[in-house]
């Protein structure tokens, strides 16, 4: 019931917010479904992924899955040597409930420029939400399997996989950190109000990988104080979290957060991947 409540709340958030910010204010003690791929032919999807014509630079792809549904995603491919392993960033866009086939274009002004400034050679995989929230089983299967396929078929260092996102994408990045910590070395959730997964006694669940949480000081969609409280409760459960206030920034100026993302990349290099 907790996740259904989140979907309802998220719908109303979209109505109220011109940028389609649909994250949830509710919390849940219900673990998400851990077998999201039960209706998916993973072997076929893996084969289709392996046959994609990857080239250095920007690649826009789609894979047909599940009764003519598709995984549509952008993959930024760095120039690498045959034996070179580099990081993989999963870039989750905001406005997840908005039906845009090119949703992967959202957030182009953050992660890519930050990695370029910091001279980090990396893959950036940006999936499209298909007008579903990131915790929806369809998107859970999409993200989890695209990470696994990328590690298998690309020059990805499995110890340097990061999930990143803004607004709905920020919610999604924390969700995947909570539910699939075996796949990621860290998460960077931004401008979100994640509903902490709690145990039966109401205590927040510890997130097993480190997080770098960035939030705008004047965000009126998800007030800073609310996210600050969520961070503190998660820290009390044992989570390792760096919490950064973006001075003077609100929810609707995503590209203005670039300097904070650059700082997060430094954190990855100096504290997580050292």
N, C-alpha and C positions, 0 to 999 in steps of 0.2 A: 504493500500500500504506500510505503514511503516514496518510492520512485514515481508512482502514478501521481501522487500529490505534487511532486516536483514538476512534472510535465504540465499540470494544470496551472501552477503558479507561473511557470515560465511562459505559458501562452499569454497570460495577462500582462506579464512584464513586457512582452513584445508590443502589445497594444499601447502601453503607457510610454514606451521608449522609442524614439524615432530611429535609433541605431540598432533596434532589434536585440536588445540585451536581455537574454532570457534565463539567466542563472537563477538558482533557487535560494530562498531564505530558510527553507525547512531543513531539518536534519532527519536522519533515519538510522535505525538499528538493524536494518535489513541489508545483508550482503547482496551485491548484484549477482546476476546469473553468471556463473563462472564457465559455462560452456556455450558461448554465444554462437559457435560455428556449427551447431548440430544439424542445421539444414543446408549447410554450405559444402560444396565439393571442394575442399581445400586443395586436394591434389591437382585438380584442373586449374584452379585459380593460381596456384604456384607455377604450373607449367606456362600458363598465359603470361604471368609476370616475367618469367625467365626468358620468354621470346620477344619481349618488348625491345624496340630499337634504341637502347640507351645511347646518348651522345653527350659529350661535354657541353654544359650550358643548361638552358631551360627546356624541359621535356613535359608536354601535357599528354597524359595517357588516360585510358579508361579500360576496365576489365568487366565483362559481363558476368554477373553472378545472380543467383536466387531469382528465378522467374523473371528474367529480363531486367532486373535491377542492375545497377552499375556502381563500381567504385571508380570515381573520377578524381584524379590527383595530379598535382604538379611535382616533378622531381628535378631539383637543381643538382646537376652532376658536376663535381669538381674534376679537374685534370689530375689523374693519379697514375702512378706506375703500377705494374702488375702485382707487385708484392707489397704495396703500400696500403695500410688500413687507416681510415679517417673517421671522424665522428659522423653520426647521423642525428639530425634534429627533426622531430615530428612537430610540424607547425599547424596548430589547430585554430581555425578562424572563429571570429565572433559572429553574432547573428545567425546562429545555427538553424533556427526554424525558418529562415527566409529561403524560399525556393530559388536558388541561384546555381546553375550548372557550373559556373566558374567561381564558386565560393572560395576556392584555393587562392584567388587573387587578393583576398582581404589580408591585410597585415603585411603586404609586401614592403612597407616602409620601416619595418622593425628588425626582424631577425637577419635577413640577408645583408642589409647595410651594416648591422652591428658586427657580423662575422667578417665582413670585408674590412671594416675599420681595424679590427683586432687581428687581421691577417690569419684567420682560422680557415683552413681548407676543410670543407665538410659537405656532406649531402644534406639537402633540405627537402623533406617530403611533406607536401601540404595537401592533405585529403580534403574533399568536399563533403559536407555533412548530409547532403541530400534532404535538406529541410527536416532533419531529425537532430535531437540533442546528442551530444557526444557519448553519453552513457547508454543510449539506446543500443540494444543487442546488435542491430545492423552495423552501427558505427564502431561498437566494441570489436566486432569481428573484423571490420575493415582495418582498423588501426593495428590491432594485435597481429594480424596476418601480414600486413604490409611491412611491419617491423621485421617479422621473422623472414619473410621473403627477401627483404633488403640485405639482411645479415647473410643469408645463404648465397645470394647471387651477385652482390655488389661488394666493393672493397670497404666494407663497414667494420669498424672496430666495435665488437659487441660490448666492450666495457665503457664505451663513450657514446651511448645513445641517450638522448635528452628529449623530453616532451615539454613543449612550449605552447602557450596560448594566451589570448587576450579575450576578456569578457566570457562568452560561452566557451571559448577556447581555453581560458584560464580555469574555468570550472572543470573542463575536460582534462586538462593537464594534471590537476590534483587528483581527479578520479582515477586516471591511469596510474599515477604514482601509488595510490592506495591499493588498487586492485591487481596491478601487474608489476610489482616492484622488481621482479626477476628480469624484466626486459629493459629497464631504464637505470641509468646511473644517477639521474637527478631530474627535477621538474622545475619549471619556471612559470608559475601561474600569475597572471596579471589581471587587475580590474575585475575581480570576481567575488562571489559570496558563496563559497563552497559549503554544502551541507555535510558536516563531518559525519562519517560513519561511526556509529556508537555501538558499544556492547549492550547486552541485555540490561545491565545495571545503569545505563545512561552515560557511561564514561567514554570519552572520545577514543577512537582507535588510533594507535601510533602509526604514522606513515614511515615505512621502512627505508625510504631513500631520502636524501636531503632535498629541501625545497628552498628556492629563492623567490619570495613572494613580493611583488611590486604592486602598490596601490596608490591611486591619486588622492591627494589630501582633500580635494573639494569634489570628489565623486558623489553626486547626488543620487545616482541609480543604486549604487551599493556603497553606503556611507563608510568612510574610513574606519570609524569606531567599531562598526560591526565586524569588519574583516580583522581588525586588530584583536577583537575578542576571540574570534575563531582561531587565529594564530596562537594566542596565549593558551587556549584550551588544548590545542594540538601539541604545543610544546610541553604542557603539563603531562600529556600522555607519553612523552618521550621522543616526540618528533624533533628532528634537527631542521630548524627553519631560520633563514635570514629574512627579516621583514623590513622592507624599505618603503618609506613614505616619499612619494613623488610630489615635491613641494609645488603647491599652486595648480596642480593639474586635475582636470575633471575627466569624466568618462569618455567624452566625445572627441578628445584630441589625442587619439591613439599614437599618431606619428611623433608627437612631442615627447613620448616616453623613450625615444631612442637612446639618449645618454644613460638611462637606467638599465636598458638592455645591454649596453656595452659593459657596464659595471658587472652585470650578471655573467657575461662571458668571461671577464677577468676572474670572477669567483670560481667558475668551472675550471679554468686553467690552473689556478693557484691553490684551490682547496679541495676540489672533487677529483680531478684527474692527476693530481701530483703523484 
